[in-house]
Amino acid sequence: MTPFRVAVCLLEDKKPIISAMFNPAKSDLYFAEKDRGTTLNNMPIKVSNNSELKNSVVMFHLSSKTEQRVKTLNILNKVFEQSMHIRMYGSSLAQMSYVAQGKFDAYFNIQSKQWDILPGALLVLEAGGNVTDIHGKEINYESTSVLATNGKVHEQMLKLLEGK
């Protein structure tokens, strides 16, 4: 079964301040509140401590749209030169929940919708990670791309995403 999540997110000034995400397959509830951390089933969670991209597991989304798919595949060629640990699941929210939990180190999507970015972004941020768009700009309601990492490999990933 492809991982999926159901999520809601409260925004203030177009930025997430509260997120709740549910994994119905496992009855897991993720919750994050700005400046208060992230929990999974009421237990605090943190991103991984891995600081080297070569040891990182990188997740991505592959679009059904040809132009975005080609751009993503070009980025993946660069990622493969740095790390051979790459995964793809069908849900942006699930992938960001894995980054927040410390299971994986990075996730990127070059074209997405706010509802697939914002709830997971707050989970990752409050778990100690970093989330920007693929150009390094702060995530907000207008964002259409996402790079969510443990924070330690964020700059390395941004360099691979340059020009996309």
N, C-alpha and C positions, 0 to 999 in steps of 0.2 A: 504494500500500500504506500502510495506517495504521501510523505508528510504534509500536513496542512495545519493551519491555525485559524481561529476565529478571534478577531481583535477589535477593541474600541480604544479611542484615544481622545483625550480632552486637550484642546489647544488654548493657549493664551498668547495673544499677539502673534498668531500664526505659527507658534512653536509648541511642541508637545510638552505637557506638564504632568499628565497622568496617563498611563497605559495599562490595559489589562488584556492578556492574551490567553486563550484556552486551547489546549490540545485534546480534543474529544477522544481520540484513540487511546490516550493514556491517562485521562482525567488530570492532566497537569495544568495548573494555573500559574501564569507568570504575572507579576505585578511590578510596576515601577512608578515612582513619584519623584518629580524633580527635587534634587538635593537630598533624597532619602533612600536611595539604593534600589536594587532589583531583587525580587524574591521569586523562588519557584516553590509552590506549595508552602508558602510562609517561611521558607528557609532562604537566607541570603545567598546569592550567587555572584560570581566574579568571572571576568574574562580570563583567558589563559595568560601565562607569563612568557610565552615564547617570543623572543625578540629577533629571530632570524627567519627571513622569508624562505630560505632553503629548507627549513624544518616545519614550515607552516602548512596547514591545510587550507586551501583557498576554495571558496564556493562561488558559484556564478549562476546567472540566469541566461538562458539562450532563447531569444525572442523568436516568435514565428514570423516576424517581419524580416524580409531579406536584408535590408540595409543594416538594421541593428544586429542581426545575426552575424553578418560578415565582419562588422566592427568588433564584436565580442570575440569572434574566432581569431582575429588579428591580435587582440589583447592577450588571448590565451596562449598564443605562440610566445609572446614575451614572458608570460607567467611561467610557462613550461621551462624556459631557460633558467629560471630562478628557483622553482619548486615543482616537483613532479607529483605533489599531493593535491589533486584537484577533484572536487565533487560537484555534482549538479543535482538539485532536488527541484521539485515543481513549485515550491512556495517560498517567496521572499521572506514572509514572516517566520516560517519555520527555520530558514537559514539564519536569520538574524537572532532567533532565540538560541540557536546552537552557538553562535559567537558569544552571546551574553552568558551562556553557561560555561564557556571555556572549552567546549568540545572541539570547536574549529577556530581558526584565527582570523579569517577575513572572508568577506562576501562583497561582491559588486554586481550591479545591474545598471547598464548604461541608459535604459529607458524604462521608466516605471511610473506608476500613479502614486499620489500622496497616501492613499489608504494602504498601499503595500510598502510604504517607507516609514511613515511617522510612528506607528505603534512599536515597531521593532527598533527604531532608532533610539527611542527613549530607554528601552530595555538595555541596549548595548551601552549607551552613555552612562546610565546609572550603575551598570555593572563594572564600570571602570574603563570602558573602551572609548573609541573615537568614531564618530560618524560625520561624514561630509558628503557632498555630491562628488562626482568623479573628477571635478576640477578643484577640489579642496575647499569649496565654500560651505559655510554652515548650512545644515539642513533646516528647512522651514516648509511652509505650506506650498510654496511655489516650486520646490525641488522636484525634478523629474528623473534624477539618477541618484545612485547611492553607493557609497563605499563605507562599509561597517567593519571595523577591525578591533583587535584587542588593544589598539593604541600604539603598541610597540612596533608593528610592521606597517603602520599607516603611511608614513612617508615613502617607504619602499614601494608600496602598492600604488601610491599617487604617481610616482615616477613612471611606472609601467602603463598607467592610464593616460599619461600626457598626450595631448593632441587628439583625444577621442571625445 
